[in-house]
């Protein structure tokens, strides 16, 4: 998901927090609350870039 109110910050949907969505940075980190009106799905290019970044991160950490 991309949070348009927070500079297009990318995050994974983690759940609901009252009227907001809880998002967590891709690859880990502290969750933040996002207004659903400002959140959108990733474009195919953003998704591919994000998936590659996750693979690289896992590889550098010795993961799968």
C-alpha positions as CSV (number, residue, x, y, z in Angstrom):
1,X,0.0,0.0,0.0
2,X,1.1,3.6,-0.6
3,X,0.2,6.3,1.9
4,X,-0.3,9.5,-0.1
5,X,-0.5,11.6,3.0
6,X,2.9,10.5,4.3
7,X,4.9,11.2,1.1
8,X,3.9,8.0,-0.7
9,X,5.4,5.9,2.1
10,X,5.1,2.2,1.3
11,X,3.7,-0.2,3.8
12,X,2.0,-3.6,4.4
13,X,-1.5,-3.5,5.7
14,X,-1.5,-4.9,9.3
15,X,-5.1,-4.2,10.4
16,X,-7.5,-1.6,11.6
17,X,-7.0,0.9,14.3
18,X,-10.3,2.7,14.8
19,X,-11.0,4.6,11.6
20,X,-7.4,4.2,10.4
21,X,-5.4,1.5,8.8
22,X,-2.2,0.3,10.5
23,X,0.6,0.0,8.0
24,X,4.1,-1.4,8.6
25,X,7.1,-0.4,6.5
26,X,8.1,-3.0,3.9
27,X,11.0,-5.0,5.4
28,X,10.1,-4.1,9.0
29,X,9.9,-1.2,11.3
30,X,7.4,0.7,13.4
31,X,3.8,0.7,12.2
32,X,1.9,3.9,11.5
33,X,-1.7,4.8,11.2
34,X,-2.9,5.9,7.8
35,X,-6.2,7.5,6.7
36,X,-7.8,5.0,4.3
37,X,-8.8,7.9,2.0
38,X,-5.1,8.6,1.3
39,X,-4.0,4.9,0.9
40,X,-3.9,3.2,-2.5
41,X,-2.7,-0.1,-4.0
42,X,0.8,-0.2,-5.5
43,X,1.2,0.1,-9.2
44,X,2.7,-3.0,-10.9
45,X,6.1,-1.1,-11.1
46,X,6.0,-0.2,-7.4
47,X,5.1,-3.8,-6.5
48,X,8.0,-5.2,-8.5
49,X,10.5,-2.8,-7.0
50,X,9.2,-3.5,-3.5
51,X,9.4,-7.3,-4.0
52,X,12.9,-7.1,-5.4
53,X,14.0,-4.9,-2.4
54,X,12.5,-7.4,0.0
55,X,14.4,-10.3,-1.7
56,X,17.6,-8.3,-1.5
57,X,17.1,-7.5,2.1
58,X,16.4,-11.2,3.0
59,X,19.4,-12.3,1.0
60,X,21.7,-9.9,2.9
61,X,20.3,-11.1,6.2
62,X,20.9,-14.7,5.2
63,X,17.2,-15.5,4.8
64,X,15.3,-17.2,1.9
